[in-house]
């Protein structure tokens, strides 16, 4: 099995298109605890990452067909992180996404940022741009998100403790 490419540009294009609106193909979870992870899952899907129904239980799967037929990892920040980070380790080549935690300066466009408040994972965002100073040094990232919808908003202005997730690609 070979690692397939995550289409970062398609994920970013989707994020920017729908950051301030909702795609009617999907359910809106804003009134059920927030729509942030649902939105980020949609971005990954737009980036050509296929649904993953291969896991042994719902924590090892990632898909959305309807509100009644979806995994918690599609719509909730903690199960999403558990799926992303637990699905593949280097060299395992399980079906589905391969992602790892990374450092701030390693983020690429289309990678993810999650936020914790008082140790509780509460939010997921996608990186859509980098900001550089006049010397070409990275100074910030711009993100898109749902639940307090934001488009190309400075990550430096987001509160909480952040963790960074690099999407390496997927196995199919």
C-alpha positions in Angstrom: 0.0 0.0 0.0 1.4 3.4 -1.0 0.7 6.7 0.8 -1.6 8.8 -1.4 -1.5 12.5 -1.6 -3.8 14.8 0.4 -4.9 17.5 -1.9 -4.2 20.5 0.4 -5.3 23.1 -2.2 -8.7 21.5 -2.6 -9.1 21.4 1.2 -8.1 25.1 1.5 -10.4 26.1 -1.3 -13.3 24.3 0.4 -12.5 25.9 3.7 -12.5 29.4 2.3 -15.7 28.7 0.3 -17.7 27.4 3.3 -16.0 29.2 6.3 -18.8 31.7 6.6 -21.6 29.6 5.3 -22.9 26.0 5.4 -22.8 23.3 2.7 -26.4 22.0 2.7 -25.1 18.5 1.7 -24.1 18.1 5.4 -25.9 18.6 8.6 -25.1 21.7 10.6 -24.1 20.8 14.2 -23.8 24.4 15.5 -26.8 24.0 17.9 -25.5 20.6 19.1 -22.2 21.6 20.6 -20.6 23.2 17.6 -19.9 22.6 13.9 -16.1 23.0 13.9 -15.0 19.4 13.5 -17.8 18.6 11.1 -16.5 21.5 8.9 -12.9 20.3 9.2 -13.9 16.8 8.3 -15.6 18.2 5.2 -12.4 20.0 4.3 -10.4 16.8 4.5 -13.0 15.0 2.4 -12.7 17.9 -0.2 -9.0 17.3 0.0 -9.7 13.8 -1.5 -9.3 11.8 1.7 -11.8 8.9 1.5 -14.2 7.8 4.1 -12.7 5.1 6.4 -15.1 2.3 7.4 -12.4 -0.2 8.0 -11.7 0.1 11.7 -12.9 -2.4 14.3 -15.0 0.1 16.2 -16.3 3.6 15.8 -13.1 5.2 17.2 -11.2 3.7 14.3 -13.6 4.9 11.6 -14.3 8.2 10.0 -17.3 8.9 7.7 -20.5 10.9 7.3 -23.4 9.7 5.2 -26.2 11.4 7.1 -26.8 12.7 10.6 -28.0 9.2 11.6 -25.1 7.4 9.8 -21.8 9.0 10.9 -18.9 8.4 13.3 -18.2 10.5 16.3 -14.8 11.2 14.8 -16.5 13.1 12.0 -18.2 15.7 14.3 -16.4 15.8 17.7 -13.0 17.2 18.4 -11.6 14.5 20.8 -12.8 11.5 18.8 -11.5 13.2 15.6 -8.1 13.6 17.2 -8.1 10.0 18.5 -8.9 8.8 15.0 -6.4 11.0 13.2 -3.5 10.3 15.5 -4.3 6.6 16.2 -5.2 5.4 12.8 -1.7 5.1 11.3 1.7 5.1 12.9 4.8 5.4 10.7 5.0 2.3 8.6 1.7 0.7 9.6 -0.2 1.5 6.4 -3.7 1.0 7.7 -6.5 2.1 5.5 -7.4 5.8 5.8 -5.7 9.0 6.9 -2.1 9.2 8.2 -1.5 12.2 10.5 0.9 13.0 13.3 1.3 15.8 15.8 3.9 18.3 14.7 5.5 21.6 15.9 4.1 25.0 15.1 6.7 25.8 12.6 6.1 22.5 10.7 2.5 23.4 9.8 1.7 23.4 6.1 -1.4 24.8 4.4 -4.2 22.3 4.9 -2.9 21.0 8.3 -5.0 21.3 11.4 -4.9 23.1 14.7 -6.8 22.0 17.8 -7.5 24.1 20.9 -7.7 23.0 24.5 -9.2 25.1 27.3 -8.4 23.9 30.9 -7.0 20.7 29.4 -10.2 19.9 27.5 -10.1 19.6 23.7 -12.8 22.0 22.4 -12.1 23.1 18.9 -10.6 22.2 15.4 -9.3 24.6 12.7 -7.6 24.4 9.4 -4.5 26.4 8.2 -5.3 28.3 5.1 -2.3 30.7 4.8 1.0 31.7 6.2 2.0 35.2 7.2 5.6 36.4 6.8 7.4 39.6 7.9 9.5 41.8 5.6 12.5 39.5 6.1 10.6 36.4 5.0 10.3 35.0 8.6 7.1 33.2 9.5 5.0 35.3 11.9 1.6 33.7 11.9 -0.9 31.4 10.2 -4.4 32.2 9.0 -7.1 29.7 9.8 -10.7 29.0 8.8 -13.3 27.5 11.2 -16.9 27.0 12.1 -18.4 27.7 15.5 -17.7 31.4 15.6 -17.2 31.2 11.8 -13.9 32.7 10.7 -12.2 33.0 7.3 -8.4 33.5 7.1 -8.3 34.7 10.7 -4.9 35.0 12.5 -4.1 32.0 14.6 -2.2 34.2 17.1 -5.5 35.7 18.1 -7.0 32.4 19.2 -6.9 31.7 22.9 -6.3 28.3 24.6 -3.5 25.8 24.3 -3.0 24.6 20.7 -1.8 21.3 19.3 -0.8 20.9 15.6 -1.7 18.0 13.3 0.1 17.3 10.1 -1.9 15.5 7.5 0.7 13.3 5.6 -1.9 11.7 3.3 -3.9 8.5 3.3 -3.8 4.8 2.5 -6.6 3.4 0.3 
